[in-house]
Amino acid sequence: MKKDKYYAIAENMYVEKFITVAEIARRIGVHERTIKRWKKDGDWSGKRKEFIEHFSLSKEDTFIQAKFMLQSFNVDLQNNHNIEPSRIYKFTNLLESVVRKEKEPMNIESFIRTIEKRTNIDKDIIDKIVENLTDSD
């Protein structure tokens, strides 16, 4: 049964990686209606909200979430997947959250460089992510 095989994967992609229902369906080969039903039955939107709230407690937690998102962007780029606009939007909201917590002004470049220092993501991938984010403005 596909649910046994793909449900947990799809839930993780939606809740923690901020991937859209359509993209999840495309990636794992399950019909979009099925993913929508799983999302509704499993309250994935509520779980995503809890996930976001959990990581929005402190500046350090915000950096951890940003690191996680950048790593998922990295995986997508390495696998020639597009980074969905909704995930870029979430990432920019995360940036705004950090900016509000900083005493000194911070722009996207300095935010990304701070994340780069705290992760082991290749500099070229970081540069590509910065390029994608700044192009979306």
N, C-alpha and C positions, 0 to 999 in steps of 0.2 A: 504494500500500500504506500502510495506516494507521501501521505501525511506523515507516516512514521519516519520516512527517510528525509523529508525536506522541511517539516514544520519548524523544528528548532533552528535550522539554518536560516530559514526565511524570517523567523522572529528576530534573531540576532541581527540580521541585515537591516531590518526595519527599525528596531528599538535602539541599537547601539551604533550602527553605522550610518543611519539616516538615509538609507537608500529607498527610493520610491517603490511603490507597489508594482508599477509597470516594469521597472528595471529588475526587481526581484523575480518577477514572473519570467522575464526574458532570460535571466541568467540561470535559473534553476530548471527551466522547462516545465513550469506549472502554469495553468491558465490563470490569467489575472483575476477572474472572478473567484477562483479558489483562494488566492492570496488575500483578496478583500474579505472573504468569509472568515479565514483564519484570523485576520487582523481584528475583525469585529468580535468573533467568539473569544479570542484570547486577550481582548482589551489591550492590544499593542500600543494604541495611542496613549492610554493611561500609563503603560509601562515606560514608554518613551519619555513622557512628562516626568515621571519619577526619576528616570535615568538622568535627565537634564538637571532636575532639582538637586539630585545627589551630588553632581559635579559642579554646582554653582555656589557652593558654600564659601570658598575662599579663592584668593588669587592663585595659590598653588594648585588647587583643584581645577581651576579654569585652565591652567597650563597643562595639566595632565589630560584633560578632555581634548584640548587643542592638539596635543601630541598624538593622542589616539586617532583623532580625525585626520591629521596629516599622514599618519601611518596608513590609514585606510585609503586616502588619496593616492599614496605611494603605490599600494598594491594595485589599485585600479589602473593607474598610469602604466605600471609594468605589464599589466595584462591587456593593455590597449582598450580599456573601458573608459567611457566618458565619465567625468565627474558631474553629476546632476546639478542643475541650478539650485535645487532645494538644499543640497548639502553645502554648496558655496554660500548660500544665504545663511544657513545655520552657522557656518564658520565665521562669517562676517558679524553675525550677532554675538558670537563668542568674543570676537575681537572688540566689539563695542563694550562688552562686559568688562574686559580687561582694562580698556581705556578708562572706564569710569572708576576702576579701583586703583589706578596709577596716580601718583602725585605729580609725576612729570608727564608731559604730552607723549603719546605713543601713536605711531602710524602703523600701517600694515607691514611695512618693511621691517621696522624695529621689532614688531610683534613676531613676525616670522623668524627673524634672526635670533630672538630670544628662545623660541621653540627649537630652532636648529641647534643651539648650544646645549639644549637639554635632551636631545634625541640622537639617535645614531642614523638618521635618515641622510642619505647622500645629498651633498650640496646641490648637485645638478637637478635632483628631484625637487628640492626646496625651491630652486630658482624657477623651475617649470610651474610649480604650484603658485608662486608669487605672480608669475606672468599670467596664469589663468585667472587668478583672483583680481588682479588689477585690470585685466581686459574686460572683466564682467561689469565694471563700474559704468 
